[in-house]
Amino acid sequence: MKLTAVGSKIGQNAFPVLHGFSLFAEIHNAAMYAEIAVALAAGLLSWAYQTIKPPPPKICGSPGGPPITSPRVKLSDGRHLAYREMGVPKEEAKHKIIVIHGFDDSKNLSLPVSQGEYWKPMSIDGNITFQINYRNSLETIEELSIYFLFFDRAGYGESDPYPSRSVKSEAYDIQELADQLQIGSKFYVIGMLSGASLVVPFVHYWWPSLPANISKQGFQKLCTADQRTFQVAHHTPWLFYWWMTQKWFPSLSIMAGNMNLFSPPDMEIIKKLSETPKAGQEMVRQQGVHESLHRDILAGYAKWEFDFMDLTNPFPNNEGSVHLWQGYEDRIIPFEINRYIAEKLPWIHYHEVPDAGHLMLFKVELCEAIIRALVLG
């Protein structure tokens, strides 16, 4: 009886001990799983952060960065803009034109003012390194007495990147560049993106004043990959670097080399331009694709600080004029939106060219017509 009682007592006391150990093991396992989950979540967040965070830019003149080979001005915020001058000396010129390059281009942009051409050697550190083909006729430039000023927009070529780049900052850069180079109070602007003479200018599909049917009509002309890319840039700009570098879906078709974007008139121009290799093209993205091309798209499709219907005539006394040139065959910038803007803003001189595409500025006769309309009125 004692043995049985003792055994029974031991059995009764043993269960709580084993039950407590089992509970301890469950708590320990739960804590371990929680730690694993936290570690996995941290790893996933770290991976996600690395995929959406763009790499640092390779700033010109910095250790390990590209060399500075062009003249530059220092802006009030400390950034530098690289520039190139051409034509009649600015002190003698009757007309001064600042040329704003477009997407994936630089200050080495060459305007075919006429069919004449000449070669000019470029000297760096006293050595002739390469030659640039200027497709500009001295005769035409001297006839109109034109001084041209080209510059690298922020992040392009040899101009410092600007993480806060916007439509407004681009305009301020032009203003400060003109002031620092003292080109005078009156000058003209030819821009592939913006300017006093707008050539196939950028359009924003989310302008509040743009009717939904017009916006939809233009937007649906774009290929699906470009539609998605512009939507990401507009709605989730913080995801844009990831979107442009991921491999699952096509992003921007022009960067993928999709030649279907170009109309037959554009293809003729591309063929002609390819006959003469463009000097300095390797410098366009040298500070980083994100700092140049990606930020271009982000600035263009962000939420703007103004609407096009807010614009008023900058020349109410006819002391200047604004021209908008649009190719009817342009497959990159649909004509419907620019045509609508010109209808709503009658002070804009709208030129819709029937047999021209996106690259119309590089066609000799059209380039000369654009310049003459701008400076001669």
N, C-alpha and C positions, 0 to 999 in steps of 0.2 A: 504493500500500500504506500509506503514512503517513496519507493522508487517511482511508482506510478504518479504519485502526487508531485514529486520533484520534476519528473519528465513532463507532466502536464503543465506545471508552472513554468518550466523552461520554454515549452512550446508556446505558451500564452505570451511570455515576455519577448520571444524571438521575433514575432511578427511585426510589432511596432518598429523594431530595429531595422529589419529588412525593408519595411515600407518607407522608413525615413531615408534609407540609403537610395532606394529607387527614386524617391522624390528629388533628392539631391542630384542624382544623375540626370534626371529630366531637366532640371534647372540649369545644370552645367551644359548639357547639350543645347538647350535653347539659347543660352548665352553665346555658345560657340557659333551656332548658326547665325545669330544676329551679327556677330563680329565678321563672319564670312560675307554676309549680305551687305554690311557697311563697306567692307573692303571692295567688293564687286561694284557697288554703287559708286564708290570713290574712283575706282579704276575706269568705269564707264564714263563718269563725268569728266575725268581727266582726258580720256580719249576724245570725247565729244568736244571739249574745249580746244584741244589741239587741232581738230579737223575744221573748226569754224574760225580759228584764229589765224589771220594771214601772217606770213613771215615778215620780219623787219626789212625795211627797204635798204638797198645798197646805195647810200647817198654819195653823189659825186664829190670827190675831194676828201672823203672820209677814209680812214684806214681800211684797206681792202675793197674800197668802192671804186667806181670808174673814175678816170682822170677828168679834169676840167680842161676843155679845149676851146671853149667859146667865150666871148665877152658876156658878162652877167651884171645885173643890177641887184642891189640888196634892198628888199622891201622893208616897210616899217615894222613888220612882224618878225624880221630876221631871216626870212626865206630869200632865196636867190632865183631870179628868172634869167635864163639864157636867151640871147637874141641874135639876129642876123640882119644886117642892113643891106639894101641893094637899090640901084637906080641912081637918080640924080641926088647929089649931096643935099641933105635936109635944109641947109642954109639957103640953097638956091631953088629948091623945089616949089612949084606952085601948088602941088597936091601931095599930101602925105597920107599913105594908106597903111594901116596896121592889118596884117593878114593873120587870121586865127585858123590854125590847122584843125582838122577833124580827127575822128577816131583812128587810133593806131597810126598817127603821122607825127610830124615834128616841124621845127623851123626850117628844115631842109626841103620843105614843100616847094615845088617849082611850078609857077604859073605860066602857061603857054600863051603869053600875050600876043605873040606872033610866031610865024613859022621860022623866023631867024633864030639862030642859036650860036652860042660861042662857049668856049671852054675857059674856065678860070682856075688856075692852080691855087690850092689852099696850103698855106704854110703853117706848120705847128712846130714851135721851138726852132724856127729857122730852117726846117727841113720840109721839102715838098713831099707830102704824104699821099695825097690823092687829088683828083680833079672833080669838080662838080659841074654838071651840065646844066647851065641856066637856059631854059627854053624861053627866053625873053628877048624880044627885039630891042636893041638899043635905040633904033629909029623910033619905035612906038613910045618907049619910055621917055625919050628926050622930047618927042613931039608934044606929049601931054605934061612934060616936066614933073614926073612922078618919083617920089621917094617911097620905097617899100620897107616896112619893118615887120620881120617875122620873129616869132618867139616860141619857145617850148612852153606849153601849158604845164601847170603844176604836176609833177610826177613823171612827165615825159622828158626824154632826152637828157638834158643837163640842168633842168629846173628842179629845185627841191620839191619833194612830195609835200602834200598838205592833207592830213587825215580828215579835216573838216571841209574839204572842197565842196563847193556848191555853185549854183548858178550865180549867186550874188558875189561870191569870192572871185569867180572868173572875171566878172565885170570890174571889180576893184583892182585886180591885178593889171588889167589893161590900162586903167586910169593912172595907176601909179607908175607903170612902165613909161607911159607917155610923158608924165611929169618929170620923171628922173632923166629921160633922154632929151627933154626940152624940145619936143617937136611942135610945140605951139598949142594955142587954144582950139584951133580947128584942125581936125583930121578925120579921115574916113576909116571905116572898118569893113573888111570883107570877111565873113565868117561862114565856115561850114556848119558851125553850131549856133553862133549868134553874131549880131553885128548890125551895121547900118545897111549893108547889102547882104541879105540873108540868102545863101545859096543852098538849096535843098536842106533847110534848117531842121533841126531836131524837133520832134513833136511829142507832146506828153498826152498819153491816153486817159489820164485821170484829172485833167483840168476841170474844175467844177462847172465852168460855163460852157463846156463842150457838150452838146446834146448827145445822149446815149446812143442814138442811132448812127450819128456821124463817127463817134469814137469806135463803136462796134464794127462799123463798115471798114474803117481803116485797120483796126486791130486784127480782124479776121483775115486780112490779106497776108499777114505775117505767117511764117511757118510755125508749127506747133512748138518747136524748141525755143524760138525767140519769144513767143507769147509767154511760155512758162518762165523764161529768164527775166523778162521785164516785170512779171508779176511778183517774182521773188524779190527783185530789187525794190519794188514799190512797197510791198506788204511786209516782208521780213528781211530787211537789209542786213541784219546781223547774221543771216544764214548764207549771204551771197557768196562769200569766199568758198564755203563748203560746196555750194551748188556748182560753182564754176570749176571746181577741181574733182568732183565726184565722177565716177565712171559708169554709173548705172543708167543715167539718162543723158541724152544729148542736151547741151546748154546753148551757147550762142553760135548760130550757124556760120556767121562770118569768120569767127575764130577757128572753126572746124574746116574752113576752106570750101564751104559750099558755094560753088560758082553759079548755082541756079538762082542765087539772089540777084544776079546782075542781068539786066536786059540786054538785047542785042546791041544797042548803041554803046552800052557800058563795055561790053566785051570787045568791041572795036577799039575803044580807048585803052583798055587793059593790054591788048595785043601791041598797040603802038608804044605804050609806056614801057612794056617789057623789053623792047628792043634796046633801050638805054638803061642799064642798071642804075638804080637810085642810090646815090652816095649817102652814107650816114644812116641807112635804114636799120642797121644793127644797133644803133644807139637809142632807138625809139623806146624800147622796153627795158633798157639796161638797168634801171633802178628797181625793177620788179613789175611783173604783169599786173599785180593787184594795185600798185600805186599809180599805174598809168591807165590801163584799159578798164579794170574793174571799177575804179573810182569814177571814171568817166560815166559809166552806166548808172552807178549809184547816185551821182550828182544829178544826172538827167531825169531819173525816174523817182527820185525822192519826192516827198511832199513839198512843193514849192512854196515860197513865202508870198507869192502873188499869183494872180490869174491873168491870162492874156487879155481878158476884158477890162482889167484894171489899167491897162496901158493907155496913155494919151499921146497925142502927137508931140514928139520932142521938138518939132520945128514948126510952130504955129505961124511964124512969119515968113515961111518958105526960105529960110536961110540954109536949109538942108533938106534931105529927103531919105525915106526908108524904102528899100526895094526888097522884094521877096521873089526869088527865082525858084521855080519848081518844074522838074521834069515829069511829063505825063507818064513816061514809061518807067519811072522810078519804082523799084520793087522793095526798097528799104524804107523810104519815107513816103507813105501813101499820099497822093495829091489831094484827096478829099478833105483832109483836115486843114492843110494850108490854104486851100481854096476857101473853106468856110471862114477861117480867120481873116483873110483878106476882104471877104464880103462884110464882116462885122466891123472891121477897122479900115474904113475907106481911105484913110490917109496913107496907107501902105500901097506902093506901086507894085502890083502883082503881075508877074510874068510867068505864064505857064507855057512851057516849050513842048510842042507836040511830040517831036521825035528825039527827046533827050531823056537820059536816065539819071542815076544818082551821081555819076562822075562828070556831069556836064561842065563843071568849072575847068576841066582839063581838056576841053575841046577848044581849039584856037579861036574860032570865030565867036563862040559863045563867051569865052573868057574876056575877049576884047569888048564885046557888047556890054557885058556886066560892068567892066571898069569904066567904059565911056559913059554909060547911063548914070553911074555913080558920081563921077567927077564933073561931067558936063551938063547933067540934068536932063 
